[in-house]
């Protein structure tokens, strides 16, 4: 082995779905070779003892909101939080920034805003909104990884919801591009019907928020998406699935080779509606966190291999937008801050349900990398980027919200004891975070589809 190479080793390295002693040789920012644990010299090397070395986490559902709403979150704060949590690559959603990424010009403004602020690598989804079909190809050619749409109001005026008619216009173009369509899968009809029956209800009660977003809204949306995907041959991705009752429908669609993939999020796996206090708007998200029985059915789906990936859906906002003073769920912004904690959140729940580290890594690393088309991310193998998270799965910590690097500290995980302490994060072979300290804050790059 040449001394110019950097070597990282541990007794527990995740290689091809199996944890074993190994040494990783790094050259030119990539994994050069997988070596025996003892095959190293005493040059530039790291020995992490018995810590787990896993591929860097790939989070394909993050809201950073810059430019335009940087007071909600920004590239610098979000990517620092990511680095501290072992997340080395993210794909950001197209809404909440101003302008929203619905044209190539808007994408270029987003890329310019990110320059010099990235601690980890970041790419971008484009948006599908009414009337922007002529812009889809130019955005795809400019480097977005696919496209996101909402079937219900997104919460911001810059990103309008689409109807089935809009999808029928957009899907032929998406199929021609072989581009994935990521969908917030709730239909407005069941929500409007449920909400009309709650006009005088107490908005501080979590049960009221839950009743206002029934699982039928998700289930009916997903049935429509399966039908349209089959008709147009469009790749469809269901984001943040919360309704376990949709799993059988999606399972049948996958068995029929309909091109549909599915993610869920840490909060649906970590919380149950029965445990959410009234007025605790830090728990508000859409679709909502559902009952414990639904939560356990989602875990059944995790164990069965149904889900393609888990993503954070990190979506913070200023405390006043979360209505912390009034505790009104019906008026509060819907979004949960969790980017820095995605690995320990999911691992804490997984270890209690006989889900092991290789299964975890498939959902947090390789699965999202494959979905987004990040061919050099998500695995520890020769030719892959040398992105790693080094962590201690047996160690626990208590979440101190003020110690999080998200711009806003309000999170439902505050005060919880979680397992899985992040020790170090490596980005393309460079150690960027170690034991609570950042060793590099601007080493991240903008990821462009086809070059990542």
C-alpha positions as CSV (number, residue, x, y, z in Angstrom):
1,X,0.0,0.0,0.0
2,X,1.3,3.4,-0.9
3,X,1.9,5.9,1.9
4,X,0.0,8.6,-0.1
5,X,-3.2,6.7,0.7
6,X,-5.3,7.5,3.8
7,X,-6.5,4.4,5.7
8,X,-9.5,4.2,8.0
9,X,-10.1,1.0,10.0
10,X,-12.4,-0.5,12.6
11,X,-13.4,-3.9,13.9
12,X,-16.9,-3.1,12.6
13,X,-17.1,-1.8,9.0
14,X,-20.2,-2.2,6.9
15,X,-19.1,-3.8,3.6
16,X,-21.6,-5.3,1.1
17,X,-24.3,-5.7,3.7
18,X,-22.1,-7.3,6.3
19,X,-20.3,-5.9,9.3
20,X,-16.7,-7.1,9.7
21,X,-13.2,-6.0,10.6
22,X,-11.7,-4.0,7.7
23,X,-9.5,-1.2,6.6
24,X,-10.6,1.3,4.0
25,X,-7.9,2.7,1.7
26,X,-8.7,6.2,0.3
27,X,-7.1,8.0,-2.6
28,X,-8.3,11.0,-4.6
29,X,-11.4,11.4,-2.4
30,X,-12.7,7.9,-3.2
31,X,-12.5,4.4,-1.7
32,X,-9.4,2.9,-3.4
33,X,-9.6,-0.6,-1.8
34,X,-11.1,-2.6,1.0
35,X,-8.2,-4.2,3.0
36,X,-7.8,-6.6,5.8
37,X,-8.1,-5.0,9.2
38,X,-4.3,-5.4,9.8
39,X,-3.2,-4.3,6.4
40,X,-2.1,-0.7,7.1
41,X,1.0,1.4,7.7
42,X,1.5,4.1,10.3
43,X,1.2,7.0,7.9
44,X,-2.1,8.9,7.5
45,X,-4.4,6.5,9.2
46,X,-7.4,6.5,11.6
47,X,-8.1,3.5,13.9
48,X,-11.7,3.7,15.3
49,X,-11.4,0.6,17.4
50,X,-14.8,-1.0,17.7
51,X,-16.9,1.9,16.4
52,X,-19.2,1.2,13.4
53,X,-18.1,2.7,10.1
54,X,-21.0,3.0,7.7
55,X,-21.5,4.9,4.5
56,X,-22.4,8.6,5.0
57,X,-26.2,9.0,5.3
58,X,-28.0,10.2,2.1
59,X,-31.1,12.3,3.0
60,X,-33.3,12.9,-0.1
61,X,-36.0,15.0,1.6
62,X,-34.7,18.2,3.3
63,X,-36.1,21.7,3.3
64,X,-33.3,24.3,3.5
65,X,-35.4,27.3,2.3
66,X,-32.5,29.5,1.1
67,X,-32.8,32.0,-0.6
68,X,-35.9,33.9,0.4
69,X,-36.7,32.2,3.7
70,X,-33.3,31.8,5.2
71,X,-34.7,32.8,8.6
72,X,-36.4,29.4,8.6
73,X,-33.2,27.5,7.8
74,X,-30.2,28.1,5.5
75,X,-27.4,26.2,3.8
76,X,-24.8,26.9,6.5
77,X,-26.9,25.9,9.5
78,X,-28.6,22.9,7.7
79,X,-25.4,21.4,6.4
80,X,-23.6,21.8,9.8
81,X,-26.5,19.9,11.4
82,X,-26.1,17.3,8.7
83,X,-22.4,16.9,9.2
84,X,-22.9,16.5,13.0
85,X,-25.5,13.8,12.3
86,X,-23.4,11.8,9.8
87,X,-25.4,13.0,6.8
88,X,-22.9,13.6,4.0
89,X,-25.3,14.1,1.0
90,X,-28.7,15.8,0.7
91,X,-31.2,16.5,-2.0
92,X,-33.3,19.6,-1.2
93,X,-36.9,20.1,-1.9
94,X,-37.9,22.9,-4.4
95,X,-40.5,24.8,-2.3
96,X,-40.1,27.3,0.6
97,X,-37.3,29.2,-1.0
98,X,-38.0,32.3,-3.0
99,X,-38.1,31.7,-5.9
100,X,-39.3,28.2,-5.7
101,X,-37.3,25.8,-8.0
102,X,-39.9,25.6,-10.9
103,X,-37.6,27.0,-13.6
104,X,-34.0,26.6,-14.6
105,X,-33.4,30.3,-13.7
106,X,-34.7,29.6,-10.2
107,X,-32.4,26.6,-9.9
108,X,-29.4,28.8,-10.8
109,X,-30.3,31.2,-8.1
110,X,-30.5,28.3,-5.6
111,X,-27.0,27.1,-6.7
112,X,-25.6,30.6,-6.4
113,X,-27.1,31.0,-2.9
114,X,-25.4,27.7,-1.8
115,X,-21.9,28.7,-2.9
116,X,-19.4,28.8,0.0
117,X,-22.0,27.7,2.6
118,X,-22.0,23.9,2.3
119,X,-20.5,21.6,4.9
120,X,-21.8,18.5,3.0
121,X,-22.9,17.8,-0.5
122,X,-26.3,19.1,-1.6
123,X,-28.3,18.6,-4.8
124,X,-31.8,19.8,-5.8
125,X,-35.2,18.5,-6.8
126,X,-37.2,20.6,-9.3
127,X,-40.9,21.3,-8.9
128,X,-44.0,20.5,-10.9
129,X,-46.7,23.2,-10.5
130,X,-49.6,24.2,-12.7
131,X,-48.4,25.5,-16.1
132,X,-44.7,24.8,-15.8
133,X,-44.4,21.7,-18.0
134,X,-42.4,23.8,-20.6
135,X,-39.7,24.3,-18.0
136,X,-39.3,20.6,-16.9
137,X,-36.7,19.6,-19.5
138,X,-34.6,22.7,-19.0
139,X,-34.5,22.1,-15.3
140,X,-33.6,18.4,-15.8
141,X,-30.9,19.4,-18.3
142,X,-29.6,21.9,-15.7
143,X,-29.1,19.2,-13.1
144,X,-32.1,18.6,-10.9
145,X,-32.5,15.0,-9.8
146,X,-36.2,14.8,-10.4
147,X,-39.4,16.6,-9.6
148,X,-41.7,17.2,-6.6
149,X,-45.4,18.1,-6.5
150,X,-48.2,18.6,-4.0
151,X,-51.7,17.3,-4.4
152,X,-52.9,19.7,-1.6
153,X,-51.8,23.2,-0.7
154,X,-48.1,23.3,0.1
155,X,-48.3,26.1,2.7
156,X,-46.5,28.6,0.5
157,X,-48.0,30.6,-2.4
158,X,-44.9,30.1,-4.6
159,X,-45.6,26.4,-5.0
160,X,-49.2,25.6,-6.0
161,X,-50.8,22.2,-5.8
162,X,-51.5,20.2,-8.9
163,X,-54.6,18.3,-9.9
164,X,-55.0,15.1,-11.9
165,X,-55.4,17.2,-15.0
166,X,-52.0,18.9,-14.3
167,X,-50.4,15.5,-13.8
168,X,-51.8,14.2,-17.1
169,X,-50.1,17.1,-18.8
170,X,-46.8,16.7,-17.0
171,X,-46.4,12.9,-16.9
172,X,-45.7,12.3,-20.6
173,X,-42.8,14.8,-20.4
174,X,-41.5,13.2,-17.2
175,X,-41.7,9.8,-18.8
176,X,-39.7,11.0,-21.8
177,X,-37.1,12.4,-19.5
178,X,-37.1,9.2,-17.3
179,X,-37.4,11.6,-14.4
180,X,-39.0,10.6,-11.1
181,X,-42.0,12.4,-9.8
182,X,-42.0,12.8,-6.0
183,X,-45.5,13.4,-4.7
184,X,-47.0,14.7,-1.4
185,X,-49.8,12.2,-1.6
186,X,-52.9,13.5,0.1
187,X,-56.0,14.4,-1.9
188,X,-58.0,17.5,-0.8
189,X,-61.4,15.9,-0.9
190,X,-61.2,13.8,2.2
191,X,-59.4,16.6,4.1
192,X,-62.0,19.1,3.2
193,X,-64.8,16.8,4.3
194,X,-63.1,16.0,7.6
195,X,-62.3,19.7,8.2
196,X,-65.8,20.8,7.6
197,X,-66.9,18.7,10.5
198,X,-64.4,20.3,12.9
199,X,-65.3,24.0,12.4
200,X,-65.8,24.6,16.1
201,X,-63.3,22.1,17.5
202,X,-60.5,23.0,19.9
203,X,-57.4,23.4,17.7
204,X,-55.1,22.8,20.7
205,X,-56.1,19.1,20.8
206,X,-53.8,16.9,18.7
207,X,-56.8,14.6,18.1
208,X,-58.4,17.3,16.1
209,X,-55.4,17.8,13.9
210,X,-55.2,14.1,13.3
211,X,-58.9,13.9,12.4
212,X,-58.5,16.7,9.9
213,X,-56.0,14.7,7.8
214,X,-57.5,11.2,7.6
215,X,-55.6,8.3,6.2
216,X,-58.1,8.1,3.3
217,X,-56.6,11.3,1.9
218,X,-53.3,9.4,1.5
219,X,-54.8,6.1,0.4
220,X,-57.0,7.7,-2.3
221,X,-54.1,9.8,-3.6
222,X,-51.8,6.8,-3.8
223,X,-54.5,4.8,-5.7
224,X,-54.7,7.7,-8.2
225,X,-50.9,7.8,-8.6
226,X,-50.7,4.0,-9.2
227,X,-53.3,4.4,-11.9
228,X,-51.5,7.3,-13.6
229,X,-48.1,5.7,-13.3
230,X,-49.4,2.6,-15.0
231,X,-51.1,4.6,-17.7
232,X,-48.1,6.9,-18.5
233,X,-45.1,4.7,-17.4
234,X,-43.9,7.5,-15.2
235,X,-41.6,6.8,-12.2
236,X,-43.5,7.9,-9.1
237,X,-42.2,8.2,-5.6
238,X,-44.5,8.5,-2.5
239,X,-42.8,10.8,0.0
240,X,-43.4,10.6,3.8
241,X,-45.9,7.8,3.9
242,X,-47.7,7.8,7.2
243,X,-50.7,5.7,6.4
244,X,-50.0,2.0,6.9
245,X,-53.3,1.1,5.2
246,X,-51.7,2.1,1.9
247,X,-49.0,-0.5,2.2
248,X,-51.0,-3.4,0.7
249,X,-52.0,-1.3,-2.3
250,X,-48.4,-0.2,-2.9
251,X,-47.1,-3.8,-2.4
252,X,-49.5,-5.0,-5.2
253,X,-48.4,-2.2,-7.5
254,X,-44.7,-3.1,-7.0
255,X,-45.5,-6.8,-7.7
256,X,-47.1,-5.6,-11.0
257,X,-43.8,-3.9,-11.9
258,X,-45.4,-0.4,-11.7
259,X,-42.5,2.0,-11.2
260,X,-43.3,3.3,-7.8
261,X,-41.1,3.8,-4.8
262,X,-41.9,4.7,-1.2
263,X,-40.3,6.5,1.8
264,X,-41.3,7.0,5.3
265,X,-39.8,9.4,8.0
266,X,-38.3,9.1,11.4
267,X,-41.3,10.8,13.2
268,X,-43.8,8.2,11.9
269,X,-41.5,5.4,13.2
270,X,-40.7,7.1,16.6
271,X,-44.0,8.6,17.7
272,X,-47.6,7.6,18.2
273,X,-50.6,9.9,18.3
274,X,-51.6,8.7,21.8
275,X,-48.4,10.1,23.2
276,X,-48.6,13.6,21.7
277,X,-49.7,16.2,24.3
278,X,-52.3,18.8,23.4
279,X,-50.7,22.1,22.4
280,X,-47.4,20.4,21.5
281,X,-47.2,21.9,18.0
282,X,-43.5,20.8,17.6
283,X,-45.1,17.4,16.6
284,X,-47.2,18.9,13.8
285,X,-46.5,17.6,10.3
286,X,-48.5,16.6,7.3
287,X,-49.5,13.8,6.8
288,X,-49.8,13.6,10.6
289,X,-48.3,11.2,13.1
290,X,-50.9,8.5,13.4
291,X,-51.9,5.9,16.1
292,X,-49.6,3.4,17.7
293,X,-51.2,0.5,15.8
294,X,-50.5,2.3,12.6
295,X,-46.9,2.9,13.8
296,X,-46.3,-0.8,14.4
297,X,-47.7,-1.7,11.0
298,X,-45.2,0.7,9.4
299,X,-42.4,-1.1,11.3
300,X,-43.8,-4.4,9.9
301,X,-43.3,-2.9,6.5
302,X,-39.8,-1.8,7.4
303,X,-38.9,-5.4,8.5
304,X,-40.4,-6.8,5.3
305,X,-38.2,-4.7,3.1
306,X,-41.2,-2.8,1.7
307,X,-39.7,0.7,2.0
308,X,-37.1,1.9,-0.4
309,X,-35.7,4.5,1.9
310,X,-36.2,6.6,5.1
311,X,-35.7,10.4,4.8
312,X,-35.9,13.1,7.4
313,X,-38.4,15.6,5.8
314,X,-36.5,18.2,7.9
315,X,-38.7,21.3,7.8
316,X,-38.1,23.8,10.6
317,X,-39.7,27.2,11.0
318,X,-39.5,30.1,13.5
319,X,-41.2,29.3,16.8
320,X,-43.9,31.9,16.2
321,X,-44.9,30.0,13.0
322,X,-45.2,26.9,15.1
323,X,-47.7,28.8,17.3
324,X,-45.8,27.8,20.5
325,X,-47.6,30.5,22.4
326,X,-51.1,29.3,21.6
327,X,-50.5,25.6,20.9
328,X,-53.0,25.7,18.0
329,X,-52.3,22.7,15.8
330,X,-54.7,24.0,13.1
331,X,-52.8,27.2,12.6
332,X,-49.2,26.1,13.3
333,X,-46.7,25.5,10.5
334,X,-46.4,21.8,9.7
335,X,-42.8,20.5,9.8
336,X,-40.5,18.6,12.1
337,X,-36.8,19.5,12.7
338,X,-34.7,16.3,12.9
339,X,-31.9,16.4,10.3
340,X,-29.1,16.1,12.8
341,X,-30.8,13.2,14.6
342,X,-32.0,11.0,11.8
343,X,-29.6,8.1,12.5
344,X,-30.1,7.9,16.3
345,X,-33.8,8.4,16.0
346,X,-34.3,5.5,13.6
347,X,-31.7,3.3,15.3
348,X,-33.2,3.7,18.8
349,X,-36.5,2.4,17.4
350,X,-34.9,-0.2,15.2
351,X,-32.8,-1.9,17.8
352,X,-35.9,-2.5,19.9
353,X,-37.6,-4.2,17.0
354,X,-34.9,-6.6,15.8
355,X,-33.9,-4.4,12.8
356,X,-30.1,-4.6,12.4
357,X,-27.5,-2.1,11.2
358,X,-27.2,-3.5,7.6
359,X,-31.0,-3.1,7.2
360,X,-30.7,0.4,8.7
361,X,-27.9,1.4,6.3
362,X,-29.9,0.1,3.3
363,X,-32.7,2.5,4.2
364,X,-30.6,5.5,5.2
365,X,-27.6,5.1,2.8
366,X,-27.8,2.8,-0.2
367,X,-31.5,3.0,-0.8
368,X,-31.8,6.8,-1.1
369,X,-28.5,7.0,-3.1
370,X,-29.9,4.6,-5.6
371,X,-33.2,6.3,-5.8
372,X,-31.7,9.7,-6.5
373,X,-29.1,8.3,-8.9
374,X,-26.1,9.1,-6.7
375,X,-23.9,6.3,-8.1
376,X,-20.9,7.1,-6.0
377,X,-22.8,7.6,-2.7
378,X,-24.3,5.2,-0.2
379,X,-21.8,2.4,-0.1
380,X,-18.3,1.6,1.0
381,X,-16.8,0.1,-2.1
382,X,-13.9,0.9,-4.5
383,X,-14.8,3.8,-6.7
384,X,-17.4,5.3,-4.3
385,X,-16.9,8.6,-2.6
386,X,-15.2,8.2,0.7
387,X,-18.2,9.4,2.7
388,X,-18.5,7.8,6.1
389,X,-20.3,8.1,9.4
390,X,-18.4,6.6,12.4
391,X,-20.8,5.9,15.3
392,X,-21.3,4.0,18.6
393,X,-24.6,2.1,18.4
394,X,-24.5,1.0,22.0
395,X,-23.9,4.5,23.5
396,X,-26.8,6.8,24.3
397,X,-27.3,10.5,24.8
398,X,-30.0,12.9,25.9
399,X,-31.1,15.3,23.2
400,X,-30.3,18.9,24.2
401,X,-32.2,21.1,21.7
402,X,-29.8,24.0,22.2
403,X,-26.9,21.8,21.1
404,X,-28.4,21.2,17.7
405,X,-27.1,23.1,14.8
406,X,-30.5,23.6,13.0
407,X,-31.3,27.3,12.8
408,X,-34.3,26.8,15.1
409,X,-34.1,24.5,18.1
410,X,-37.7,23.5,18.5
411,X,-38.0,19.7,18.0
412,X,-40.2,17.0,19.4
413,X,-37.0,15.0,20.3
414,X,-35.9,17.4,22.9
415,X,-35.2,15.6,26.2
416,X,-35.4,12.2,24.7
417,X,-32.7,9.5,25.3
418,X,-31.5,8.2,21.9
419,X,-29.0,5.4,21.1
420,X,-26.3,5.9,18.5
421,X,-23.6,8.5,19.2
422,X,-22.0,10.1,16.2
423,X,-18.2,10.1,16.6
424,X,-16.9,11.3,13.2
425,X,-18.1,12.2,9.8
426,X,-15.9,12.0,6.6
427,X,-16.7,13.7,3.3
428,X,-14.8,12.5,0.3
429,X,-12.0,11.2,2.6
430,X,-11.7,14.3,4.8
431,X,-12.7,14.2,8.4
432,X,-15.2,17.2,8.7
433,X,-16.7,16.5,12.1
434,X,-15.3,14.7,15.2
435,X,-16.5,14.5,18.8
436,X,-18.5,17.7,18.8
437,X,-16.1,19.8,16.7
438,X,-16.2,20.8,13.0
439,X,-12.8,20.3,11.3
440,X,-14.1,21.7,8.0
441,X,-17.2,23.8,7.3
442,X,-17.1,24.6,3.6
443,X,-16.0,21.3,1.9
444,X,-19.5,20.5,0.6
445,X,-20.2,20.7,-3.2
446,X,-23.3,21.2,-5.2
447,X,-24.4,17.9,-6.7
448,X,-25.6,18.0,-10.3
449,X,-27.5,15.1,-11.8
450,X,-25.3,13.0,-14.1
451,X,-22.1,14.2,-12.3
452,X,-22.7,12.9,-8.8
